[in-house]
Amino acid sequence: MSRGFVKEDDQEEIPIVPQRATLPEGVTNFVTRAGMDQLLAEKQALINEKDNLGTSRENEKRIALNYINAKLQLLNSRIAEARLVDPSEQPQDEITFGATVTLKNEKSGKIQTFQIVGVDEADIAKGKISFISPLARAMINKKAGDRISLKRDRDEITFEIMALAYR
């Protein structure tokens, strides 16, 4: 059929779904219990939204449903690939996934605490950094008292690891 015989209203928009947090190919999707709970809560919220679509226009409802289904597909894939890490099984004196680490900036003396978490749970405002971040990668396998350096464009920041814990 020629496009001349298709009404504009019949053209369905393809929903653009934002990608989830980047996880490099081949990297295991480690998650904390809180991270897994967050993913499962997000899934339930999408299911609830899908069940309660309230638009009366059939076309709008179909577009909204396609959008939610696309988001659910990405989320289900992320959940299926997730590998839950139990903090009690981690070496308690060494920094690995799930550790909460207190660092002291050697230059400024500023003390900061970060937890190493999965990519979907990372939130710097809450002190949660992704295990693939440069800071987390610099801390992995280190112990309290060790020093780490983080290179930036023009300088290098050195931190002392003050403490680590698993919660």
C-alpha positions as CSV (number, residue, x, y, z in Angstrom):
1,M,0.0,0.0,0.0
2,S,1.3,3.4,-0.9
3,R,2.0,5.8,2.0
4,G,-0.5,8.1,0.3
5,F,-3.3,5.9,1.6
6,V,-2.2,5.8,5.2
7,K,-3.7,8.3,7.7
8,E,-1.2,10.2,9.9
9,D,-3.1,9.0,13.0
10,D,-2.4,5.4,12.1
11,Q,1.4,5.9,12.4
12,E,2.5,4.4,15.7
13,E,5.5,6.0,17.4
14,I,8.2,3.6,18.5
15,P,8.9,4.4,22.2
16,I,12.5,5.4,23.0
17,V,13.5,3.6,26.1
18,P,16.6,4.8,28.0
19,Q,19.3,2.2,28.4
20,R,20.1,1.0,31.9
21,A,23.4,1.8,33.6
22,T,26.3,0.7,31.5
23,L,27.9,-2.6,32.2
24,P,30.8,-3.6,30.0
25,E,30.3,-6.7,27.9
26,G,31.6,-9.8,29.6
27,V,31.5,-8.2,33.1
28,T,29.4,-10.0,35.7
29,N,26.5,-8.0,37.0
30,F,27.3,-8.2,40.7
31,V,24.6,-6.9,43.0
32,T,24.1,-6.4,46.8
33,R,21.0,-7.5,48.5
34,A,19.8,-3.9,48.6
35,G,20.6,-3.6,44.9
36,M,18.6,-6.7,44.0
37,D,15.7,-5.5,46.2
38,Q,15.8,-2.2,44.3
39,L,15.7,-4.0,40.9
40,L,12.8,-6.2,42.0
41,A,10.9,-3.2,43.4
42,E,11.4,-1.4,40.1
43,K,10.0,-4.4,38.3
44,Q,7.0,-4.5,40.5
45,A,6.4,-0.8,40.0
46,L,6.5,-1.3,36.2
47,I,4.1,-4.2,36.5
48,N,1.7,-2.1,38.6
49,E,2.0,0.8,36.1
50,K,1.2,-1.7,33.3
51,D,-1.8,-3.1,35.1
52,N,-3.2,0.4,35.9
53,L,-2.8,2.1,32.5
54,G,-5.7,4.6,32.6
55,T,-5.8,6.2,29.2
56,S,-9.0,6.0,27.3
57,R,-7.4,6.4,23.9
58,E,-6.5,3.0,22.5
59,N,-3.4,4.3,20.6
60,E,-2.0,6.1,23.6
61,K,-2.5,3.0,25.7
62,R,-0.8,0.8,23.1
63,I,2.2,3.2,23.0
64,A,2.4,3.3,26.8
65,L,2.2,-0.4,27.0
66,N,5.0,-0.9,24.4
67,Y,7.2,1.5,26.4
68,I,6.6,-0.3,29.7
69,N,7.1,-3.7,28.1
70,A,10.4,-2.5,26.6
71,K,11.6,-1.2,30.0
72,L,10.5,-4.5,31.6
73,Q,12.5,-6.5,29.0
74,L,15.7,-4.6,29.8
75,L,15.1,-4.9,33.5
76,N,14.3,-8.6,33.3
77,S,17.5,-9.1,31.4
78,R,19.5,-7.2,34.1
79,I,17.8,-9.2,36.9
80,A,18.5,-12.5,35.1
81,E,22.2,-11.7,34.7
82,A,22.5,-10.5,38.3
83,R,24.8,-12.3,40.7
84,L,24.0,-11.6,44.3
85,V,27.1,-11.2,46.5
86,D,26.8,-12.2,50.2
87,P,28.9,-9.8,52.3
88,S,29.5,-12.5,55.0
89,E,31.3,-14.5,52.3
90,Q,33.8,-11.7,51.5
91,P,37.3,-11.5,53.0
92,Q,36.6,-9.2,56.0
93,D,40.0,-7.6,56.0
94,E,40.2,-6.9,52.2
95,I,38.2,-4.6,50.0
96,T,36.0,-6.4,47.5
97,F,32.4,-6.0,46.2
98,G,30.0,-4.8,48.8
99,A,32.6,-3.3,51.2
100,T,32.0,0.1,52.8
101,V,35.3,1.9,52.8
102,T,36.4,5.1,54.7
103,L,39.0,7.1,52.8
104,K,41.1,10.1,53.8
105,N,42.3,12.4,51.1
106,E,46.0,12.9,52.0
107,K,46.2,16.4,50.6
108,S,43.0,17.9,52.0
109,G,42.5,15.7,55.0
110,K,38.8,15.2,54.0
111,I,37.3,11.9,55.0
112,Q,34.7,10.2,52.8
113,T,32.9,6.8,53.0
114,F,31.8,4.8,50.0
115,Q,30.2,1.5,49.5
116,I,31.1,-0.5,46.4
117,V,27.9,-1.6,44.8
118,G,26.4,-2.8,41.4
119,V,26.0,-0.4,38.5
120,D,22.2,-0.1,39.0
121,E,22.6,0.8,42.7
122,A,25.4,3.3,42.3
123,D,24.5,6.8,43.6
124,I,27.4,9.1,44.5
125,A,25.0,11.3,46.6
126,K,24.4,8.3,48.9
127,G,28.0,7.3,49.0
128,K,27.5,4.3,46.7
129,I,29.9,3.8,43.8
130,S,29.9,1.2,41.1
131,F,32.4,-1.6,41.2
132,I,33.5,-0.7,37.7
133,S,34.3,3.0,38.7
134,P,38.0,4.0,38.7
135,L,37.9,4.6,42.5
136,A,36.4,1.2,43.3
137,R,38.8,-0.6,40.9
138,A,41.7,1.2,42.7
139,M,40.5,0.0,46.1
140,I,39.8,-3.7,45.2
141,N,42.1,-6.1,47.1
142,K,43.5,-3.4,49.3
143,K,43.4,-3.3,53.1
144,A,43.0,-0.7,55.9
145,G,46.2,1.3,56.1
146,D,47.0,1.0,52.4
147,R,47.2,4.0,50.1
148,I,45.7,4.3,46.7
149,S,46.2,6.8,43.9
150,L,43.6,8.0,41.5
151,K,44.9,9.8,38.4
152,R,42.8,12.6,37.0
153,D,43.5,14.9,34.0
154,R,46.0,17.2,35.6
155,D,46.7,15.7,39.0
156,E,46.8,12.6,41.1
157,I,44.8,12.2,44.3
158,T,46.2,9.9,47.0
159,F,43.9,8.4,49.6
160,E,44.6,6.4,52.8
161,I,42.2,3.6,53.5
162,M,41.1,4.3,57.1
163,A,38.6,1.4,57.5
164,L,36.5,-1.1,55.8
165,A,33.4,-3.1,56.8
166,Y,30.8,-5.3,55.3
167,R,27.1,-4.6,56.2
